[in-house]
Amino acid sequence: MKKTNKKLVILMLSLLIAFDFAQVMAIEENAPKDTTKPKFSWFKFKKDKNNSTKEENKEFLKIGQKVRVEDIKLPPVLEGRPKTPFNQLSIMTIDDCVDYALNHNPNLYVSSERIKAAQAGIGQARSNYAPRLTGKVSYNHNNNNGTRIVNSQENSVGFNVGISEMIWDFGKTTAKINMAKYDTQSAQFDYDFDVLAVVYDVKINYYKVLCALANLDIYEQNVRIQTLNYERTKAMFDEGLKSKIDVVNAQVNLTDAKIQMVEGQNNLQTSIIALKNSMYYQEDEPFIVKNTENFSFLKADYKKKIESLTTIKPSGEGIKKTPDGLIMLTSGIEHKDIIQNFEFHPLVLSKQEAVNQALELRPDLKSNEMLALVQQESLKAIKRQYAPEITGDLTWGYTKSESTYSSPLQLGASIGLGSINPYSIHYQVKEGESFLDIALQNINIAKSDIYWEVQTNYVNMRQLERKIPLMNLKVKATLENFELADGRYSVGLNNYVELQDALANYNNSQLNFVEAVFNYNVARETLLKSMGVK
């Protein structure tokens, strides 16, 4: 009977829970849906200096609210650091971008805080020389009971204060202070190495933007050429001078050129995003890049906007025609040859000079040297545990009982070894010697790596340095070949395939030249980074 009652109770509870759940679901289905799209920001998670954000955070975390990706804004970084004023610069040079990144990169802020933490370690080590304060308040109740003595009771109250200071510990504290100093210098060199990484990252992304802009100029020029070529071929077809297949091929090549330009526009946008990301760019105002010493492809119009596909038309000014009235492509377009106004300035530096500068400037090598000194001072501190400590003490107390009182003042000095475990110290010394050997070997490994790294980067840079003038000549040669092929095609001395091959070779030589210049600048920056040059 009891089992039956239990089953009935369980069944009723299950039905009740199911009924409540169905009611809740019905209410949610019938509830009016909020069609508004609330805008939220990660700034709500930050504490406002003037107003409390607890209620806002609760409102933000309500169940059912959705946030669009485009409504989310990144929180400001390096809030505790002074920001460089941004005066809505229309043009930012590569140095401007580097300076902006150095003032806004949170990784550098973390590295700087590590330096402060290491500096605090120096004060902690020095605090061993600081006086130690002691204080004590006491209450005593004595009760004597016995068979042969007089029973007595006595109460007393007292307190005492004192100062104890370590006078000399035979170099143990000195070794710990030196450890903290070398550790602080190591943290400083780690910060410098992080700065090198930030500078390198920003510069490479800056060159990617310049490379994308140069390639886009080539793609736009190709669209103009293909547009003009299509119009010319169609006109010649109407006159019965060219076949239908030439018109179709011209239209296909024009479409391919437009597709290439769209891809170039996309590559430019992604390159700009990558540059801003490496800078931790926080401004709403856009900026425009500028030529560098060895990347001078862009014309004087830095504010050039990306033209849409429908507005790119061949220039009608200065179009030359053959005696038969046929258009000349190479002279009928606005020339934007990629090697025009290009200047190249090689890096004047020998391989041995590069290696010497790297061994002198590399902050990671200096950090390893500081860590070796830390281990050296640590070994000294371990060995000096056998040395005694000389301390001075000054105490004053006051004790009051029912019948008497006392107020002693004590001044003294002592020397002692404290608690020493020779067996433990012996193995601590062995451990410290091993750590010191490891630190010294890390220095040798770092020097060897730097030696070969610099040489490899130097050879790569010089190889690209020799390659650029040769590719410059190739661009000129392919341009001349295209001009000749265009002239021959205009008078009917060659076919359409030969013309397109010449144009493709010219475009590819320009793109390859831009890529070679970009690779050279990357190799140059890689060499400078491996040398420790900011």
C-alpha positions as CSV (number, residue, x, y, z in Angstrom):
1,M,0.0,0.0,0.0
2,K,2.9,2.4,0.9
3,K,4.6,1.7,-2.5
4,T,1.3,2.5,-4.3
5,N,1.0,5.8,-2.5
6,K,4.6,6.8,-3.4
7,K,4.0,6.0,-7.0
8,L,0.8,8.2,-7.0
9,V,2.6,11.1,-5.4
10,I,5.5,10.9,-8.0
11,L,3.0,10.8,-10.8
12,M,1.1,13.8,-9.6
13,L,4.3,15.8,-9.1
14,S,5.4,14.9,-12.7
15,L,2.1,16.1,-14.1
16,L,2.2,19.3,-12.2
17,I,5.8,20.1,-13.4
18,A,4.8,19.4,-17.0
19,F,1.8,21.6,-16.7
20,D,3.9,24.5,-15.4
21,F,6.4,24.1,-18.1
22,A,3.7,24.1,-20.8
23,Q,2.3,27.4,-19.4
24,V,5.8,29.0,-19.5
25,M,6.3,28.0,-23.1
26,A,2.9,29.3,-24.1
27,I,3.6,32.7,-22.4
28,E,6.9,33.0,-24.2
29,E,5.3,32.1,-27.6
30,N,2.5,34.7,-27.1
31,A,4.8,37.4,-25.8
32,P,5.3,40.3,-28.2
33,K,8.7,40.2,-29.9
34,D,11.0,43.2,-29.6
35,T,11.9,44.2,-33.1
36,T,14.2,47.0,-32.1
37,K,17.9,46.3,-32.4
38,P,19.6,47.6,-29.2
39,K,23.0,48.9,-29.5
40,F,25.5,47.8,-27.0
41,S,29.1,48.5,-26.4
42,W,31.9,46.8,-24.5
43,F,32.4,50.1,-22.7
44,K,29.5,49.1,-20.4
45,F,31.8,46.6,-18.8
46,K,34.2,49.4,-17.8
47,K,33.6,51.4,-14.6
48,D,32.6,54.9,-15.2
49,K,34.4,57.5,-13.2
50,N,31.3,59.6,-12.5
51,N,28.4,57.0,-12.6
52,S,28.1,53.5,-11.4
53,T,27.7,50.9,-14.1
54,K,26.3,48.0,-12.1
55,E,22.7,48.6,-13.3
56,E,23.9,49.0,-16.9
57,N,25.8,45.7,-16.6
58,K,22.8,43.9,-15.3
59,E,20.7,45.3,-18.1
60,F,23.4,44.3,-20.6
61,L,23.4,40.7,-19.3
62,K,19.7,40.2,-19.6
63,I,18.7,36.9,-21.1
64,G,17.5,37.0,-24.7
65,Q,19.2,40.2,-25.8
66,K,21.3,40.0,-29.0
67,V,24.1,42.2,-30.2
68,R,25.0,42.8,-33.8
69,V,28.7,42.4,-34.7
70,E,28.7,45.9,-36.3
71,D,27.4,47.4,-33.0
72,I,30.3,46.0,-30.9
73,K,33.1,48.5,-30.3
74,L,36.5,47.5,-29.0
75,P,37.4,48.9,-25.5
76,P,40.1,51.5,-25.4
77,V,43.5,50.0,-24.6
78,L,46.3,51.5,-22.4
79,E,43.8,53.6,-20.5
80,G,46.4,54.2,-17.8
81,R,48.9,55.6,-20.2
82,P,49.0,59.1,-21.7
83,K,47.9,59.0,-25.4
84,T,49.7,60.8,-28.1
85,P,47.3,63.6,-29.4
86,F,45.8,62.7,-32.8
87,N,45.1,65.8,-34.8
88,Q,43.2,64.1,-37.6
89,L,46.2,63.6,-39.7
90,S,45.4,63.3,-43.4
91,I,48.8,61.6,-44.1
92,M,50.7,59.2,-41.8
93,T,54.2,58.3,-42.7
94,I,55.7,55.0,-41.6
95,D,57.3,56.6,-38.6
96,D,54.0,58.2,-37.6
97,C,52.4,54.7,-37.6
98,V,55.2,53.3,-35.6
99,D,55.0,56.1,-33.0
100,Y,51.2,55.6,-32.7
101,A,51.7,51.8,-32.2
102,L,54.3,52.4,-29.5
103,N,51.8,54.6,-27.6
104,H,48.8,52.3,-27.9
105,N,50.1,48.7,-28.0
106,P,48.9,46.9,-24.8
107,N,51.7,44.4,-24.9
108,L,54.2,47.1,-24.3
109,Y,52.2,48.3,-21.4
110,V,52.4,44.8,-19.9
111,S,56.2,44.8,-20.4
112,S,56.5,48.2,-18.8
113,E,54.6,46.9,-15.7
114,R,57.0,43.9,-15.5
115,I,59.8,46.5,-15.2
116,K,58.0,48.2,-12.3
117,A,57.4,44.9,-10.6
118,A,61.1,44.1,-11.0
119,Q,62.0,47.5,-9.5
120,A,59.8,46.8,-6.6
121,G,61.9,43.7,-6.0
122,I,64.9,46.0,-5.4
123,G,63.1,47.7,-2.6
124,Q,62.1,44.4,-1.1
125,A,65.7,43.2,-1.0
126,R,66.8,46.5,0.6
127,S,64.1,46.3,3.2
128,N,66.3,43.7,5.0
129,Y,68.3,46.7,6.3
130,A,65.2,48.5,7.5
131,P,64.4,48.4,11.3
132,R,61.8,46.0,12.5
133,L,59.2,47.2,15.1
134,T,57.8,45.0,17.8
135,G,55.1,45.6,20.4
136,K,53.5,43.5,23.1
137,V,50.8,44.0,25.7
138,S,50.5,41.4,28.5
139,Y,48.3,40.5,31.5
140,N,49.4,37.9,34.1
141,H,47.4,36.4,37.0
142,N,49.4,34.3,39.5
143,N,47.6,32.1,42.0
144,N,49.7,30.1,44.5
145,N,48.0,27.4,46.6
146,G,49.7,24.8,48.7
147,T,50.1,23.1,52.0
148,R,53.3,24.6,53.3
149,I,53.2,28.1,51.7
150,V,50.9,31.0,52.2
151,N,48.2,31.1,49.6
152,S,48.6,34.3,47.4
153,Q,47.3,35.9,44.3
154,E,48.9,38.6,42.2
155,N,47.8,40.5,39.0
156,S,50.2,42.4,36.7
157,V,49.8,44.4,33.5
158,G,52.6,45.3,31.1
159,F,53.6,46.3,27.6
160,N,56.9,46.7,25.8
161,V,58.0,48.0,22.4
162,G,61.3,47.5,20.6
163,I,63.3,48.1,17.5
164,S,65.5,45.5,15.9
165,E,67.8,46.2,12.9
166,M,70.1,44.1,11.0
167,I,73.5,45.8,10.9
168,W,75.5,43.5,8.6
169,D,75.0,40.0,7.2
170,F,78.3,39.7,5.4
171,G,77.0,40.2,1.9
172,K,73.8,38.1,1.8
173,T,71.5,41.1,1.5
174,T,73.9,42.8,-1.0
175,A,73.8,39.7,-3.2
176,K,69.9,39.8,-3.1
177,I,69.9,43.5,-4.0
178,N,72.2,42.9,-7.0
179,M,69.9,40.0,-8.1
180,A,66.9,42.3,-8.1
181,K,68.9,45.0,-10.0
182,Y,70.0,42.6,-12.7
183,D,66.5,41.2,-13.0
184,T,65.2,44.7,-13.5
185,Q,67.7,45.3,-16.3
186,S,66.7,42.0,-17.9
187,A,63.0,43.2,-17.8
188,Q,64.1,46.4,-19.5
189,F,65.8,44.6,-22.3
190,D,62.8,42.3,-22.7
191,Y,60.7,45.5,-23.1
192,D,63.2,46.7,-25.8
193,F,62.8,43.4,-27.6
194,D,59.0,43.8,-27.5
195,V,59.4,47.3,-29.0
196,L,61.5,45.8,-31.8
197,A,58.7,43.3,-32.6
198,V,56.1,46.1,-32.6
199,V,58.1,48.3,-34.9
200,Y,58.8,45.4,-37.3
201,D,55.2,44.3,-37.4
202,V,53.9,47.8,-38.2
203,K,56.5,48.5,-40.9
204,I,55.8,45.2,-42.7
205,N,52.1,45.9,-42.7
206,Y,52.8,49.5,-43.9
207,Y,54.7,48.1,-46.8
208,K,51.9,45.7,-47.6
209,V,49.5,48.7,-48.0
210,L,52.0,50.4,-50.3
211,C,52.4,47.2,-52.3
212,A,48.6,46.8,-52.6
213,L,48.3,50.4,-53.8
214,A,51.0,49.9,-56.4
215,N,49.4,46.7,-57.6
216,L,46.0,48.4,-57.8
217,D,47.5,51.1,-60.0
218,I,48.7,48.3,-62.4
219,Y,45.2,46.7,-62.4
220,E,43.5,50.0,-63.1
221,Q,45.9,50.7,-65.9
222,N,45.2,47.3,-67.4
223,V,41.4,47.9,-67.2
224,R,41.9,51.1,-69.2
225,I,44.0,49.3,-71.8
226,Q,41.6,46.4,-72.1
227,T,38.6,48.8,-72.4
228,L,40.3,50.8,-75.1
229,N,41.4,47.6,-76.9
230,Y,37.8,46.2,-76.8
231,E,36.5,49.4,-78.3
232,R,39.1,49.4,-81.0
233,T,38.7,45.7,-81.8
234,K,34.9,46.2,-82.1
235,A,35.3,49.2,-84.4
236,M,37.7,47.2,-86.6
237,F,35.3,44.3,-86.6
238,D,32.5,46.6,-87.8
239,E,34.8,47.7,-90.6
240,G,35.5,44.1,-91.5
241,L,39.2,44.2,-90.5
242,K,39.0,41.8,-87.5
243,S,37.1,38.6,-86.8
244,K,34.4,38.0,-84.3
245,I,36.7,35.9,-82.1
246,D,39.0,38.9,-81.6
247,V,36.0,40.9,-80.2
248,V,35.0,38.0,-77.9
249,N,38.6,37.6,-76.7
250,A,38.9,41.3,-76.0
251,Q,35.6,41.3,-74.0
252,V,36.9,38.3,-72.0
253,N,40.2,40.0,-71.3
254,L,38.4,43.1,-70.2
255,T,36.2,41.1,-67.8
256,D,39.3,39.4,-66.4
257,A,41.0,42.8,-65.9
258,K,38.0,44.1,-63.9
259,I,38.0,40.9,-61.8
260,Q,41.7,41.5,-61.0
261,M,41.0,45.0,-60.0
262,V,38.2,44.0,-57.6
263,E,40.6,41.5,-56.0
264,G,43.2,44.3,-55.8
265,Q,40.7,46.6,-54.1
266,N,39.9,43.8,-51.6
267,N,43.6,43.2,-51.0
268,L,44.1,46.9,-50.3
269,Q,41.3,47.0,-47.8
270,T,42.5,43.9,-45.9
271,S,46.1,45.3,-45.9
272,I,44.8,48.6,-44.3
273,I,42.9,46.6,-41.7
274,A,46.0,44.6,-40.9
275,L,48.0,47.8,-40.5
276,K,45.5,49.4,-38.2
277,N,45.3,46.1,-36.2
278,S,49.1,46.1,-35.7
279,M,48.9,49.8,-34.6
280,Y,45.9,49.2,-32.3
281,Y,44.3,52.1,-34.1
282,Q,41.5,53.6,-32.1
283,E,40.5,56.7,-34.1
284,D,37.5,57.1,-36.3
285,E,39.3,59.3,-38.8
286,P,41.0,57.4,-41.7
287,F,44.5,58.1,-42.7
288,I,46.6,58.0,-45.9
289,V,49.9,56.3,-46.3
290,K,52.9,57.9,-47.9
291,N,55.9,56.7,-49.9
292,T,59.0,55.5,-48.1
293,E,62.6,55.9,-49.3
294,N,62.7,52.6,-51.1
295,F,59.0,52.2,-52.0
296,S,58.2,55.2,-54.2
297,F,55.6,53.8,-56.6
298,L,52.7,56.1,-55.8
299,K,52.3,59.4,-57.6
300,A,52.0,62.7,-55.9
301,D,48.2,62.3,-55.5
302,Y,48.2,60.4,-52.2
303,K,44.5,61.0,-51.7
304,K,43.6,59.0,-54.8
305,K,40.4,57.2,-54.3
306,I,39.6,53.8,-55.6
307,E,37.6,54.2,-58.7
308,S,34.6,52.0,-59.3
309,L,34.4,49.6,-62.2
310,T,31.9,51.8,-64.1
311,T,34.0,55.0,-63.9
312,I,37.2,53.6,-65.3
313,K,37.4,54.7,-68.9
314,P,40.3,55.3,-71.2
315,S,41.5,58.8,-71.4
316,G,40.4,60.5,-74.6
317,E,43.1,63.1,-74.5
318,G,46.2,62.6,-76.7
319,I,44.9,59.5,-78.5
320,K,47.0,58.8,-81.5
321,K,45.8,57.1,-84.6
322,T,47.3,55.4,-87.5
323,P,47.0,56.9,-91.0
324,D,44.0,54.5,-91.4
325,G,42.3,56.0,-88.4
326,L,43.0,53.1,-86.0
327,I,43.6,53.8,-82.3
328,M,47.1,53.2,-80.8
329,L,46.7,51.7,-77.4
330,T,50.1,52.5,-75.9
331,S,49.8,56.2,-76.6
332,G,46.0,56.5,-76.2
333,I,46.0,55.8,-72.4
334,E,47.3,57.7,-69.4
335,H,50.7,56.1,-68.8
336,K,51.3,55.0,-65.3
337,D,54.4,53.0,-65.6
338,I,55.4,51.5,-62.3
339,I,59.1,52.3,-62.6
340,Q,58.4,56.0,-63.3
341,N,59.9,58.2,-60.5
342,F,61.1,55.1,-58.7
343,E,64.3,55.6,-56.7
344,F,66.4,53.0,-55.0
345,H,68.8,53.5,-52.1
346,P,70.8,50.4,-51.1
347,L,71.8,50.0,-47.5
348,V,75.4,50.8,-47.0
349,L,76.6,48.2,-44.5
350,S,79.0,45.3,-44.6
351,K,78.2,41.9,-43.3
352,Q,80.7,42.1,-40.4
353,E,79.4,45.5,-39.4
354,A,75.9,44.0,-39.3
355,V,77.0,41.1,-37.1
356,N,79.0,43.4,-34.7
357,Q,76.0,45.8,-34.3
358,A,73.7,42.8,-33.6
359,L,76.0,41.5,-30.9
360,E,76.2,45.0,-29.4
361,L,72.5,46.0,-29.7
362,R,70.3,42.9,-29.5
363,P,68.2,43.3,-26.3
364,D,67.4,39.6,-26.0
365,L,71.2,38.9,-25.8
366,K,71.6,41.5,-23.1
367,S,68.6,40.1,-21.2
368,N,70.3,36.7,-21.2
369,E,73.5,38.3,-19.9
370,M,71.6,40.0,-17.1
371,L,70.0,36.6,-16.2
372,A,73.4,35.1,-16.0
373,L,74.4,37.8,-13.5
374,V,71.2,37.1,-11.5
375,Q,72.2,33.4,-11.2
376,Q,75.8,34.5,-10.2
377,E,74.5,36.7,-7.4
378,S,72.0,34.0,-6.4
379,L,74.9,31.5,-6.0
380,K,76.7,34.1,-3.8
381,A,73.7,34.5,-1.6
382,I,73.4,30.7,-1.2
383,K,77.0,30.3,-0.2
384,R,76.8,33.2,2.3
385,Q,74.1,31.4,4.3
386,Y,77.0,30.2,6.5
387,A,77.9,33.8,7.4
388,P,76.4,35.2,10.7
389,E,74.3,38.2,11.1
390,I,75.0,41.2,13.4
391,T,71.8,42.8,14.7
392,G,71.1,45.7,17.1
393,D,68.1,45.8,19.5
394,L,66.5,48.6,21.5
395,T,63.5,47.7,23.8
396,W,61.5,49.5,26.4
397,G,58.8,48.0,28.6
398,Y,56.5,48.8,31.5
399,T,55.1,46.3,34.0
400,K,52.7,47.2,36.8
401,S,51.6,44.8,39.5
402,E,49.5,45.3,42.7
403,S,52.6,46.2,44.8
404,T,55.4,47.1,42.3
405,Y,56.1,48.4,38.9
406,S,59.2,48.4,36.6
407,S,60.2,50.3,33.4
408,P,63.3,48.8,31.9
409,L,65.2,50.1,28.8
410,Q,67.5,47.7,27.1
411,L,70.0,48.4,24.3
412,G,72.2,45.7,22.9
413,A,73.8,44.0,19.9
414,S,74.1,40.3,19.0
415,I,75.8,38.1,16.4
416,G,74.5,34.7,15.4
417,L,74.1,32.1,12.7
418,G,70.5,31.4,13.0
419,S,69.2,28.1,11.8
420,I,71.6,26.5,9.3
421,N,71.1,23.2,7.5
422,P,74.5,22.4,5.9
423,Y,73.1,19.4,4.1
424,S,70.4,21.5,2.4
425,I,72.8,24.4,1.6
426,H,75.2,21.9,0.0
427,Y,72.6,20.9,-2.6
428,Q,71.4,24.4,-3.0
429,V,74.9,25.3,-4.1
430,K,75.0,22.5,-6.5
431,E,71.6,23.6,-8.0
432,G,72.8,27.2,-8.2
433,E,76.0,26.2,-10.0
434,S,73.9,24.3,-12.6
435,F,71.6,27.2,-13.1
436,L,74.6,29.5,-13.6
437,D,76.0,27.1,-16.2
438,I,72.7,27.0,-18.0
439,A,72.5,30.8,-18.1
440,L,76.0,31.1,-19.5
441,Q,75.3,28.5,-22.2
442,N,72.1,30.4,-23.1
443,I,74.3,33.4,-23.8
444,N,76.5,31.3,-26.1
445,I,73.5,29.9,-27.9
446,A,72.0,33.3,-28.3
447,K,75.3,34.7,-29.8
448,S,75.5,31.8,-32.2
449,D,71.9,32.2,-33.3
450,I,72.3,35.9,-33.8
451,Y,75.5,35.4,-35.8
452,W,73.9,33.1,-38.3
453,E,70.6,34.9,-38.3
454,V,72.1,38.2,-39.3
455,Q,74.3,36.6,-42.0
456,T,71.2,34.9,-43.5
457,N,69.2,38.1,-43.5
458,Y,72.1,40.0,-44.9
459,V,72.5,37.6,-47.8
460,N,68.8,37.6,-48.6
461,M,68.7,41.4,-48.6
462,R,71.8,41.7,-50.9
463,Q,70.3,39.1,-53.3
464,L,67.1,41.1,-53.7
465,E,69.2,44.3,-53.9
466,R,70.9,42.9,-57.0
467,K,67.7,41.6,-58.5
468,I,65.8,45.0,-58.5
469,P,67.9,46.7,-61.2
470,L,67.5,43.7,-63.5
471,M,63.8,43.6,-63.0
472,N,63.7,47.3,-63.7
473,L,65.3,46.6,-67.1
474,K,62.7,43.9,-67.7
475,V,59.8,46.3,-67.1
476,K,61.3,48.7,-69.7
477,A,61.8,45.9,-72.2
478,T,58.3,44.4,-71.8
479,L,56.8,47.9,-72.2
480,E,58.8,48.5,-75.4
481,N,57.7,45.0,-76.7
482,F,54.0,45.8,-75.9
483,E,54.3,49.1,-77.8
484,L,55.7,47.4,-80.8
485,A,53.0,44.6,-80.6
486,D,50.3,47.3,-80.3
487,G,51.6,49.1,-83.4
488,R,51.8,45.9,-85.4
489,Y,48.3,44.9,-84.4
490,S,46.9,48.3,-85.4
491,V,48.2,47.9,-88.9
492,G,47.3,44.2,-89.2
493,L,50.8,42.7,-89.0
494,N,50.2,40.4,-86.1
495,N,47.3,38.6,-84.4
496,Y,45.4,39.3,-81.2
497,V,47.1,36.5,-79.3
498,E,50.5,38.1,-79.8
499,L,49.2,41.5,-78.6
500,Q,47.7,39.9,-75.4
501,D,50.9,38.0,-74.7
502,A,52.9,41.2,-74.9
503,L,50.4,43.0,-72.6
504,A,50.4,40.1,-70.1
505,N,54.2,40.1,-70.0
506,Y,54.2,43.8,-69.4
507,N,51.7,43.6,-66.5
508,N,53.4,40.6,-65.0
509,S,56.8,42.3,-65.1
510,Q,55.4,45.3,-63.3
511,L,53.7,43.1,-60.6
512,N,56.9,41.1,-60.2
513,F,58.9,44.3,-59.8
514,V,56.5,45.6,-57.1
515,E,56.8,42.2,-55.3
516,A,60.6,42.3,-55.5
517,V,60.7,45.8,-54.1
518,F,58.3,44.7,-51.3
519,N,60.4,41.6,-50.6
520,Y,63.5,43.8,-50.4
521,N,62.0,46.1,-47.9
522,V,60.8,43.2,-45.8
523,A,64.3,41.6,-46.0
524,R,65.8,45.0,-45.0
525,E,63.5,45.4,-42.0
526,T,64.1,41.8,-41.0
527,L,67.9,42.4,-41.1
528,L,67.5,45.6,-39.0
529,K,65.4,43.7,-36.5
530,S,67.9,40.9,-36.2
531,M,70.6,43.6,-35.6
532,G,68.5,45.2,-32.8
533,V,68.0,48.5,-34.7
534,K,64.6,50.1,-34.1
